C-alpha cells in the first residue's frame, strides 16, 4: 500500500509485504489514519488493520481463521466490514461467503448484521448514516443476475433495496456517496461481473425509487475499477497499471502509472465529514423481531387478485450451504434451484389484508401468499431479515418502494399481538424427493408409468411416454428427471425474472397438481399426500433434502463446469460408444442425438436446459437405468417387441435395430449400464444404505464445531445441527 503526493510525485510505502495481500483501504474522518485488510505473507486469512497516513502506528483490529475484508469507518466509532465468519459457502461456486459484520474501533463487540446466503460486498456509509452495500441473492431467481445496491442501518435494522434489484444482468458494486448530493457513484460491471469488477461508472440518483432506470447516468467514456468520487466533478479510479481521473464532461487523464504493478483502489487522503449517527433500533438480547404488512393485496403485477382473496402467508427460510464441491447444484436440481428451503409455517392475514408476525432474528425469510385452498397466489423473490427487537414492515406484495401506507389507516392485525409462525403438522421441514414424494408416485402412478407392463395396465408400459418409477439414473431418479424435463412443476427458479404474475410459479402453476385430483385416470391422492407434493413443489422441487448429497452419488458432472465425469475411460463405455456409433448415429444426429456414455452431457446446459430440445428428453438422465440396466431406454427402444423391447427404433428396411438380446452391440451397451450400476453401488447416493457424505462436507462441519465425534448421525440431522448453529443467540 502506497501514499502518492500528487504535487511532488513522491511515492511512499505504507505497507510492504510481497508474499501477502493488502486491499480495501479507507481513510478516517480526519484524514490521518487508514483502515485496511491485510493477509500477511505466510497466512491464509485477511484481517483488519489500521495505520497512520505517515506509515506509523500500525495496529491489528481483528484476528482469527476467517477473512475480514472491505471495511468502512462508522460515524459512531465502529467499523462495518465483510467477513467469512458466517460459516457458509456460495451456493453456485467453490468459494466461501462473506457477509456484513460490525465491531467497535478496537475489534470488540463483533457480530453479524446480515443473514445473506450469498455474498455482501463493498459497504460504505451514506450521509444519512445508512450503510450502502451490494447484496448478491437468488431467491427463486437466477443465481448469476442479481447483485444490486441495498441499504441497512449500522445495527442491521431497516434492510431495504436501494437501486437495481428489479433488473437482472449487471453487478452494481463499489458504490460511494457523492459529497454534497443525494447521489452515489458505482461501477456497473456487466453480466455476472467482469474481472476485478471492471466496467463503466454510473451516477445513481435515488429520488425516483429503486426501479427508475432513467435515474442512472453514465460518467466518462472509459471503463475501469474502484471508482472514488471527488465531488460532482471528478472520479478517481484504477485501470490496469495506472490511476486515472475522469470528469463528468468526458475528459480523462492519467495521474500515475507503474509498468511493474497492477494498481487498485485509489483513495483521496483528505479530511471528510462524519455522517449522521443513527441510534440503535435493535436489542441484541432479544431473539425475535416483528414484521408488519399493511395489505397483501396491494402491489405491482397483482392483476386479478381480489381484496380478501389472500388468507394466509406461508413462510420459508432459505438455508445456507455448509460446503460446495462442484460449483453447481448437482444433484440438488436439474436446471432449478441451487438452494434448499425450509417450511417455517403460516400466519393469518386479516380481512383488510394486514398481517403482523414475530420472526426469529437474523435469519433469511421469504413469504408466499396463499388463498383459501392453500394454493400460492404470489411469492417473494427476495429475502427479509429482522434484528432482535426490530419492528419493520412493508406496504404489500412487491409494492412500489415510493409508496406508503395511507395516513391514519388502522390495520386490523395491529389490534392484537404479533402472530407466531404456526408450523405445518405432519410435514418434514425440508422436503426430500426419494423419501417423501416417490412413495406417493409408487402408490398412485407407477402402475401405468413404468418401463414394464403391470397387471391392469390399459395402455402398455410407459403410458404416454412417461416413466415415474424411482429407478436411479446417472444423477437423479428417472421420475425426478422426467418430471423436470416435462415441466410438470412450475419452477422457473433459475430464470432472470423478477416479480412474476399471480399463480405463475410454484404449485399453482404446476400441471402435476392437476393430475393428482382424481381426473387423471382415477389417480386421486389423499389430502396429506397432496400436501406433500404441493409443499415439495413450493420449496423448489429439489431432489435431495440434504446438502450432504452435493457432488456425491453421480457418474459424471455436467458440461458447463467441465466436470463431465470419467466413465469415458471405462472399457465398457468405449465399447458401448462404438456400438451406438454403428447402430444409432444414422438416425440420432443434431437435436435427436443420444449420449454415447453415462457422463456424456451432449453439450446441454445443466443450469438452464431447453426442454424443447429433443436432446434433453433423450439425455443421459433418462436413457440409462442404473437400477435395472436392462430397462434402459437406450436398450428398450431399439429392441424388438418379441424380446421384451419397444421396437420403436427401426432400420431402413423396417426392422427393429436389435432383433434380440443376443445381439453383440446390445450386449455392449447393456455392459456399460451394468458397469454403471456396479459403480453407483460402490459410491452410493444419498438415498442408498451406507451413504457417506463427501469428506469436504464433514471437514467443514467439524470446522464449524457442528460435528464432534457424533457417530451414527444421519446427514439430515447433520444439516439441521449446522443450520441451528447459525441461529442468532445459539
C-alpha positions, 0 to 999 in steps of 0.5 A: 500500500502506497501514499502518492503526493500528487504535487511532488510525485513522491511515492511512499510505502505504507505497507510492504509485504510481497508474499501477502495481500493488502486491499480495501483501504479507507481513510478516517474522518480526519484524514490521518489514519487508514483502515485496511485488510491485510493477509500477511505473507505466510497466512491464509486469512485477511484481517483488519488493520489500521495505520497512520497516513505517515506509515506509523502506528500500525495496529491489528483490529481483528484476528482469527481463521476467517477473512475480514475484508472491505471495511468502512469507518462508522460515524459512531466509532465502529467499523462495518466490514465483510467477513467469512465468519458466517460459516457458509459457502456460495451456493453456485461456486467453490468459494466461501461467503462473506457477509456484513459484520460490525465491531467497535474501533478496537475489534470488540463487540463483533457480530453479524448484521446480515443473514445473506446466503450469498455474498455482501460486498463493498459497504460504505456509509451514506450521509444519512448514516445508512450503510450502502452495500451490494447484496448478491441473492437468488431467491427463486431467481437466477443465481448469476443476475442479481447483485444490486445496491441495498441499504441497512442501518449500522445495527442491521435494522431497516434492510431495504433495496436501494437501486437495481434489484428489479433488473437482472444482468449487471453487478452494481458494486463499489458504490460511494456517496457523492459529497454534497448530493443525494447521489452515489457513484458505482461501477456497473460491471456487466453480466455476472461481473467482469474481472476485478469488477471492471466496467463503466461508472454510473451516477445513481440518483435515488429520488425516483425509487429503486426501479427508475432506470432513467435515474442512472447516468453514465460518467466518462467514456472509459471503463475501469475499477474502484471508482472514488468520487471527488465531488460532482466533478471528478472520479478517481479510479484504477485501470490496469497499471495506472490511476486515472481521473475522469470528469463528468464532461468526458475528459480523462487523464492519467495521474500515475502509472507503474509498468511493474504493478497492477494498481487498485483502489485509489483513495483521496487522503483528505479530511471528510465529514462524519455522517449522521449517527443513527441510534440503535433500533435493535436489542441484541438480547432479544431473539425475535423481531416483528414484521408488519404488512399493511395489505397483501393485496396491494402491489405491482403485477397483482392483476386479478387478485381480489381484496380478501382473496389472500388468507394466509402467508406461508413462510420459508427460510432459505438455508445456507450451504455448509460446503460446495464441491462442484460449483453447481447444484448437482444433484440438488436440481436439474436446471432449478434451484441451487438452494434448499428451503425450509417450511417455517409455517403460516400466519393469518392475514386479516380481512383488510389484508394486514398481517403482523408476525414475530420472526426469529432474528437474523435469519433469511425469510421469504413469504408466499401468499396463499388463498383459501385452498392453500394454493400460492397466489404470489411469492417473494423473490427476495429475502427479509431479515429482522434484528432482535427487537426490530419492528419493520414492515412493508406496504404489500406484495412487491409494492412500489418502494415510493409508496406508503401506507395511507395516513391514519389507516388502522390495520386490523392485525395491529389490534392484537399481538404479533402472530407466531409462525404456526408450523405445518403438522405432519410435514418434514421441514425440508422436503426430500424427493426419494423419501417423501414424494416417490412413495406417493408416485409408487402408490398412485402412478407407477402402475401405468408409468413404468418401463414394464407392463403391470397387471391392469395396465390399459395402455402398455408400459410407459403410458404416454411416454412417461416413466415415474418409477424411482429407478436411479439414473446417472444423477437423479431418479428417472421420475425426478428427471422426467418430471423436470424435463416435462415441466410438470412443476412450475419452477422457473427458479433459475430464470432472470425474472423478477416479480412474476404474475399471480399463480405463475410459479410454484404449485399453482402453476404446476400441471402435476397438481392437476393430475393428482385430483382424481381426473387423471385416470382415477389417480386421486391422492389423499389430502396429506399426500397432496400436501406433500407434493404441493409443499415439495413443489413450493420449496423448489422441487429439489431432489435431495433434502440434504446438502450432504448429497452435493457432488456425491452419488453421480457418474459424471458432472455436467458440461458447463463446469467441465466436470463431465465425469470419467466413465469415458475411460471405462472399457465398457463405455468405449465399447458401448460408444462404438456400438451406438456409433454403428447402430444409432448415429444414422438416425440420432444426429443434431437435436435427436442425438443420444449420449454415447456414455453415462457422463456424456452431457451432449453439450446441454446446459445443466443450469438452464436446459431447453426442454424443447430440445429433443436432446434433453428428453433423450439425455443421459438422465433418462436413457440409462437405468442404473437400477435395472440396466436392462430397462434402459431406454437406450436398450428398450427402444431399439429392441424388438417387441418379441424380446421384451423391447419397444421396437420403436427404433427401426432400420431402413428396411423396417426392422427393429435395430436389435432383433434380440438380446443376443445381439453383440452391440446390445450386449455392449451397451447393456455392459456399460449400464451394468458397469454403471450400476456396479459403480453407483453401488460402490459410491452410493447416493444419498438415498442408498444404505451406507451413504457417506457424505463427501469428506469436504462436507464433514471437514467443514462441519467439524470446522464449524464445531457442528460435528464432534465425534457424533457417530451414527448421525444421519446427514439430515440431522447433520444439516439441521445441527449446522443450520441451528448453529447459525441461529442468532443467540445459539 
